[in-house]
Amino acid sequence: MTESQDYFKTLQLIHRFIKWQYKADSVNIAIQDGPEAGQSVPHLHTHVIPRYKMNNVGDLIYDKLDRWDGSSTLANWQARRDEYLGVGGRQARKDKATHTSGDESESPQGPKVLKPDSQREERTLDEMKKEVQGLQSALEGFVAARPDLSQWQ
């Protein structure tokens, strides 16, 4: 199996897992290749973003990525990103859209939903380690319960 085949098979697995784990109605998959695509870190960078019928932020997620200021050490990459953001970023490429202003403090129903940025707090390494261990265990259970995913066991 080639590296790209492995990457996309893994992406399909994670897509299904994220949708199941976070009880999402659907997901967006964003592969960012360069600052013009919203890439915040100069490497193969993929976001699997759970989406919900209720309180869907829609394309505002890309505005948040445009505003994020990574601390890249690659001057050329950072210069390209600065140039892209200097001409308005993604917003300059699309027609002005009317976004409905929902209450961002509300969360979609479900036990595994992320908090809005305004309610998020920094976590310790131990807290993040526990989260990773919980997700690893959940992923193993997800794969084990699905015979069609036997290649991942």
C-alpha atoms as an extended CHARMM CRD file, in Angstrom:
* protein
*
       153  EXT
         1         1  MET       CA              0.0000000000        0.0000000000        0.0000000000  PROA      1               0.0000000000
         2         2  THR       CA              1.3800000000        3.4120000000       -0.9150000000  PROA      2               0.0000000000
         3         3  GLU       CA              1.7000000000        6.2100000000        1.6110000000  PROA      3               0.0000000000
         4         4  SER       CA             -1.1480000000        8.1570000000        0.0020000000  PROA      4               0.0000000000
         5         5  GLN       CA             -3.4380000000        5.0930000000        0.0450000000  PROA      5               0.0000000000
         6         6  ASP       CA             -2.6440000000        4.5280000000        3.7160000000  PROA      6               0.0000000000
         7         7  TYR       CA             -3.3090000000        8.2010000000        4.4680000000  PROA      7               0.0000000000
         8         8  PHE       CA             -6.7410000000        8.1760000000        2.8030000000  PROA      8               0.0000000000
         9         9  LYS       CA             -7.7410000000        4.8320000000        4.3420000000  PROA      9               0.0000000000
        10        10  THR       CA             -6.7760000000        6.2220000000        7.7520000000  PROA      10              0.0000000000
        11        11  LEU       CA             -8.6970000000        9.4110000000        7.0090000000  PROA      11              0.0000000000
        12        12  GLN       CA            -11.8080000000        7.3640000000        6.1690000000  PROA      12              0.0000000000
        13        13  LEU       CA            -11.4840000000        5.4920000000        9.4620000000  PROA      13              0.0000000000
        14        14  ILE       CA            -11.0150000000        8.6650000000       11.5040000000  PROA      14              0.0000000000
        15        15  HSD       CA            -13.9150000000       10.3410000000        9.6620000000  PROA      15              0.0000000000
        16        16  ARG       CA            -16.2560000000        7.5230000000       10.7160000000  PROA      16              0.0000000000
        17        17  PHE       CA            -14.8490000000        7.4530000000       14.2590000000  PROA      17              0.0000000000
        18        18  ILE       CA            -15.1430000000       11.2220000000       14.7920000000  PROA      18              0.0000000000
        19        19  LYS       CA            -18.7310000000       11.2000000000       13.5360000000  PROA      19              0.0000000000
        20        20  TRP       CA            -19.5660000000        8.3440000000       15.9320000000  PROA      20              0.0000000000
        21        21  GLN       CA            -17.5460000000        9.5810000000       18.9300000000  PROA      21              0.0000000000
        22        22  TYR       CA            -18.8060000000       13.1750000000       18.8310000000  PROA      22              0.0000000000
        23        23  LYS       CA            -22.3270000000       12.2410000000       17.6690000000  PROA      23              0.0000000000
        24        24  ALA       CA            -21.9410000000       14.5470000000       14.6660000000  PROA      24              0.0000000000
        25        25  ASP       CA            -24.5280000000       14.8260000000       11.9150000000  PROA      25              0.0000000000
        26        26  SER       CA            -21.7380000000       15.1470000000        9.3420000000  PROA      26              0.0000000000
        27        27  VAL       CA            -18.1010000000       16.2260000000        9.0730000000  PROA      27              0.0000000000
        28        28  ASN       CA            -15.9320000000       18.5290000000        7.0180000000  PROA      28              0.0000000000
        29        29  ILE       CA            -12.5190000000       17.2710000000        5.9830000000  PROA      29              0.0000000000
        30        30  ALA       CA            -10.0240000000       20.0030000000        5.1860000000  PROA      30              0.0000000000
        31        31  ILE       CA             -6.6100000000       19.1160000000        3.7930000000  PROA      31              0.0000000000
        32        32  GLN       CA             -4.4710000000       22.2050000000        3.9570000000  PROA      32              0.0000000000
        33        33  ASP       CA             -1.5670000000       22.5220000000        1.5640000000  PROA      33              0.0000000000
        34        34  GLY       CA             -0.0990000000       26.0040000000        1.8550000000  PROA      34              0.0000000000
        35        35  PRO       CA             -1.1280000000       29.1790000000        3.6420000000  PROA      35              0.0000000000
        36        36  GLU       CA             -3.5240000000       30.1480000000        0.8590000000  PROA      36              0.0000000000
        37        37  ALA       CA             -5.5340000000       27.0600000000        1.8440000000  PROA      37              0.0000000000
        38        38  GLY       CA             -5.5810000000       28.1380000000        5.4930000000  PROA      38              0.0000000000
        39        39  GLN       CA             -2.6600000000       25.9120000000        6.4890000000  PROA      39              0.0000000000
        40        40  SER       CA             -1.4770000000       26.9990000000        9.9180000000  PROA      40              0.0000000000
        41        41  VAL       CA              1.4950000000       24.6110000000       10.1690000000  PROA      41              0.0000000000
        42        42  PRO       CA              3.7730000000       23.7710000000        7.1900000000  PROA      42              0.0000000000
        43        43  HSD       CA              3.2070000000       20.0140000000        6.8820000000  PROA      43              0.0000000000
        44        44  LEU       CA              0.4260000000       17.7200000000        5.6780000000  PROA      44              0.0000000000
        45        45  HSD       CA             -2.3240000000       19.1080000000        7.8320000000  PROA      45              0.0000000000
        46        46  THR       CA             -5.8110000000       17.6570000000        7.9200000000  PROA      46              0.0000000000
        47        47  HSD       CA             -8.7880000000       18.7740000000        9.9640000000  PROA      47              0.0000000000
        48        48  VAL       CA            -11.7290000000       16.4460000000       10.5440000000  PROA      48              0.0000000000
        49        49  ILE       CA            -14.3810000000       18.8470000000       11.7990000000  PROA      49              0.0000000000
        50        50  PRO       CA            -17.5880000000       17.4590000000       13.3150000000  PROA      50              0.0000000000
        51        51  ARG       CA            -20.6840000000       19.3610000000       12.1820000000  PROA      51              0.0000000000
        52        52  TYR       CA            -24.1360000000       19.5190000000       13.7480000000  PROA      52              0.0000000000
        53        53  LYS       CA            -27.5510000000       20.5750000000       12.5070000000  PROA      53              0.0000000000
        54        54  MET       CA            -27.9570000000       22.7650000000       15.5790000000  PROA      54              0.0000000000
        55        55  ASN       CA            -25.5510000000       25.6800000000       16.1290000000  PROA      55              0.0000000000
        56        56  ASN       CA            -23.4980000000       24.9860000000       13.0120000000  PROA      56              0.0000000000
        57        57  VAL       CA            -20.7660000000       27.6030000000       12.6060000000  PROA      57              0.0000000000
        58        58  GLY       CA            -20.4810000000       26.8150000000        8.8920000000  PROA      58              0.0000000000
        59        59  ASP       CA            -17.6640000000       28.5910000000        7.0820000000  PROA      59              0.0000000000
        60        60  LEU       CA            -16.7970000000       30.6700000000       10.1640000000  PROA      60              0.0000000000
        61        61  ILE       CA            -14.3540000000       27.8710000000       10.9940000000  PROA      61              0.0000000000
        62        62  TYR       CA            -12.1980000000       29.0800000000        8.0880000000  PROA      62              0.0000000000
        63        63  ASP       CA            -12.2750000000       32.6570000000        9.3790000000  PROA      63              0.0000000000
        64        64  LYS       CA            -10.9550000000       31.3530000000       12.6970000000  PROA      64              0.0000000000
        65        65  LEU       CA             -8.1540000000       29.5200000000       10.8790000000  PROA      65              0.0000000000
        66        66  ASP       CA             -7.2980000000       32.7140000000        8.9570000000  PROA      66              0.0000000000
        67        67  ARG       CA             -6.9590000000       34.6300000000       12.2370000000  PROA      67              0.0000000000
        68        68  TRP       CA             -4.8280000000       31.9940000000       13.9500000000  PROA      68              0.0000000000
        69        69  ASP       CA             -1.2070000000       33.1250000000       14.1680000000  PROA      69              0.0000000000
        70        70  GLY       CA              1.1010000000       30.1140000000       14.0830000000  PROA      70              0.0000000000
        71        71  SER       CA              4.7230000000       30.4650000000       15.1120000000  PROA      71              0.0000000000
        72        72  SER       CA              6.2600000000       29.0200000000       11.9830000000  PROA      72              0.0000000000
        73        73  THR       CA             10.0190000000       29.1020000000       11.6740000000  PROA      73              0.0000000000
        74        74  LEU       CA              9.9720000000       28.8710000000        7.8910000000  PROA      74              0.0000000000
        75        75  ALA       CA             10.2870000000       32.4410000000        6.6280000000  PROA      75              0.0000000000
        76        76  ASN       CA              9.0770000000       31.7570000000        3.0760000000  PROA      76              0.0000000000
        77        77  TRP       CA              5.9950000000       29.9560000000        4.3030000000  PROA      77              0.0000000000
        78        78  GLN       CA              5.2380000000       32.7140000000        6.8300000000  PROA      78              0.0000000000
        79        79  ALA       CA              5.7870000000       35.3930000000        4.1650000000  PROA      79              0.0000000000
        80        80  ARG       CA              3.2800000000       33.6570000000        1.8470000000  PROA      80              0.0000000000
        81        81  ARG       CA              0.7440000000       33.4220000000        4.6760000000  PROA      81              0.0000000000
        82        82  ASP       CA              1.2220000000       37.1020000000        5.5700000000  PROA      82              0.0000000000
        83        83  GLU       CA              0.7360000000       38.0920000000        1.9310000000  PROA      83              0.0000000000
        84        84  TYR       CA             -2.4150000000       35.9590000000        1.6860000000  PROA      84              0.0000000000
        85        85  LEU       CA             -3.9010000000       37.3860000000        4.8770000000  PROA      85              0.0000000000
        86        86  GLY       CA             -2.8370000000       40.8960000000        3.8510000000  PROA      86              0.0000000000
        87        87  VAL       CA             -5.1740000000       40.7630000000        0.8570000000  PROA      87              0.0000000000
        88        88  GLY       CA             -8.0790000000       39.5920000000        2.9740000000  PROA      88              0.0000000000
        89        89  GLY       CA             -7.5130000000       35.8450000000        3.1330000000  PROA      89              0.0000000000
        90        90  ARG       CA            -10.4170000000       33.5620000000        2.3830000000  PROA      90              0.0000000000
        91        91  GLN       CA            -12.9430000000       36.3300000000        2.9220000000  PROA      91              0.0000000000
        92        92  ALA       CA            -11.5340000000       38.2620000000       -0.0390000000  PROA      92              0.0000000000
        93        93  ARG       CA            -12.0340000000       35.2220000000       -2.2980000000  PROA      93              0.0000000000
        94        94  LYS       CA            -15.7030000000       34.7410000000       -1.6280000000  PROA      94              0.0000000000
        95        95  ASP       CA            -18.7630000000       36.8580000000       -1.9890000000  PROA      95              0.0000000000
        96        96  LYS       CA            -19.9220000000       38.4770000000        1.2000000000  PROA      96              0.0000000000
        97        97  ALA       CA            -22.2890000000       36.0470000000        2.7940000000  PROA      97              0.0000000000
        98        98  THR       CA            -24.8630000000       36.7810000000        5.4010000000  PROA      98              0.0000000000
        99        99  HSD       CA            -24.0790000000       34.7230000000        8.4650000000  PROA      99              0.0000000000
       100       100  THR       CA            -26.8010000000       34.1650000000       10.9820000000  PROA      100             0.0000000000
       101       101  SER       CA            -25.6150000000       35.2410000000       14.3820000000  PROA      101             0.0000000000
       102       102  GLY       CA            -26.2940000000       32.3880000000       16.7430000000  PROA      102             0.0000000000
       103       103  ASP       CA            -25.4030000000       32.1990000000       20.3800000000  PROA      103             0.0000000000
       104       104  GLU       CA            -21.9290000000       30.6470000000       20.3260000000  PROA      104             0.0000000000
       105       105  SER       CA            -22.1960000000       29.7690000000       24.0070000000  PROA      105             0.0000000000
       106       106  GLU       CA            -24.7570000000       27.0720000000       23.2080000000  PROA      106             0.0000000000
       107       107  SER       CA            -23.4640000000       23.6310000000       22.3490000000  PROA      107             0.0000000000
       108       108  PRO       CA            -25.1090000000       20.9920000000       20.2120000000  PROA      108             0.0000000000
       109       109  GLN       CA            -26.6430000000       18.2380000000       22.2890000000  PROA      109             0.0000000000
       110       110  GLY       CA            -24.3950000000       15.3020000000       22.9680000000  PROA      110             0.0000000000
       111       111  PRO       CA            -21.8900000000       14.3590000000       25.6570000000  PROA      111             0.0000000000
       112       112  LYS       CA            -18.7120000000       14.7720000000       23.5870000000  PROA      112             0.0000000000
       113       113  VAL       CA            -19.1660000000       18.2650000000       22.1190000000  PROA      113             0.0000000000
       114       114  LEU       CA            -16.3730000000       20.8200000000       22.3060000000  PROA      114             0.0000000000
       115       115  LYS       CA            -16.9230000000       24.0220000000       24.2370000000  PROA      115             0.0000000000
       116       116  PRO       CA            -16.9310000000       27.3930000000       22.4550000000  PROA      116             0.0000000000
       117       117  ASP       CA            -13.5230000000       29.1370000000       22.4560000000  PROA      117             0.0000000000
       118       118  SER       CA            -14.7590000000       31.6120000000       25.0860000000  PROA      118             0.0000000000
       119       119  GLN       CA            -15.2980000000       28.7320000000       27.5430000000  PROA      119             0.0000000000
       120       120  ARG       CA            -12.1530000000       26.7250000000       26.8300000000  PROA      120             0.0000000000
       121       121  GLU       CA             -9.3040000000       26.5550000000       29.3350000000  PROA      121             0.0000000000
       122       122  GLU       CA             -5.7100000000       25.4160000000       28.9430000000  PROA      122             0.0000000000
       123       123  ARG       CA             -5.1690000000       21.7940000000       29.8680000000  PROA      123             0.0000000000
       124       124  THR       CA             -2.2050000000       20.1620000000       31.5400000000  PROA      124             0.0000000000
       125       125  LEU       CA             -0.1140000000       17.4850000000       29.8510000000  PROA      125             0.0000000000
       126       126  ASP       CA             -1.6760000000       14.9190000000       32.1990000000  PROA      126             0.0000000000
       127       127  GLU       CA             -5.1950000000       15.9850000000       31.1700000000  PROA      127             0.0000000000
       128       128  MET       CA             -4.2910000000       15.7510000000       27.4820000000  PROA      128             0.0000000000
       129       129  LYS       CA             -2.6450000000       12.3590000000       28.0520000000  PROA      129             0.0000000000
       130       130  LYS       CA             -5.8510000000       11.0660000000       29.6750000000  PROA      130             0.0000000000
       131       131  GLU       CA             -7.8780000000       12.4130000000       26.7420000000  PROA      131             0.0000000000
       132       132  VAL       CA             -5.6150000000       10.6180000000       24.2550000000  PROA      132             0.0000000000
       133       133  GLN       CA             -5.8470000000        7.3770000000       26.2270000000  PROA      133             0.0000000000
       134       134  GLY       CA             -9.6520000000        7.6630000000       26.3170000000  PROA      134             0.0000000000
       135       135  LEU       CA             -9.8320000000        8.3190000000       22.5740000000  PROA      135             0.0000000000
       136       136  GLN       CA             -7.4260000000        5.4470000000       21.8630000000  PROA      136             0.0000000000
       137       137  SER       CA             -9.6090000000        3.0920000000       23.8730000000  PROA      137             0.0000000000
       138       138  ALA       CA            -12.7760000000        4.3800000000       22.1690000000  PROA      138             0.0000000000
       139       139  LEU       CA            -11.1750000000        3.9690000000       18.7170000000  PROA      139             0.0000000000
       140       140  GLU       CA            -10.1310000000        0.4020000000       19.5250000000  PROA      140             0.0000000000
       141       141  GLY       CA            -13.7050000000       -0.3850000000       20.6280000000  PROA      141             0.0000000000
       142       142  PHE       CA            -15.1240000000        1.3120000000       17.5350000000  PROA      142             0.0000000000
       143       143  VAL       CA            -12.9410000000       -0.7830000000       15.2160000000  PROA      143             0.0000000000
       144       144  ALA       CA            -13.5180000000       -4.0360000000       17.1350000000  PROA      144             0.0000000000
       145       145  ALA       CA            -17.3170000000       -3.6310000000       16.9010000000  PROA      145             0.0000000000
       146       146  ARG       CA            -17.2620000000       -3.2640000000       13.1060000000  PROA      146             0.0000000000
       147       147  PRO       CA            -16.2520000000       -6.3030000000       11.0240000000  PROA      147             0.0000000000
       148       148  ASP       CA            -15.8360000000       -4.1130000000        7.9240000000  PROA      148             0.0000000000
       149       149  LEU       CA            -12.9330000000       -2.3810000000        9.6980000000  PROA      149             0.0000000000
       150       150  SER       CA            -11.0410000000       -5.5990000000       10.4700000000  PROA      150             0.0000000000
       151       151  GLN       CA             -7.9870000000       -4.3780000000        8.5200000000  PROA      151             0.0000000000
       152       152  TRP       CA             -7.4440000000       -1.8160000000       11.3270000000  PROA      152             0.0000000000
       153       153  GLN       CA             -7.2080000000       -4.4090000000       14.1370000000  PROA      153             0.0000000000
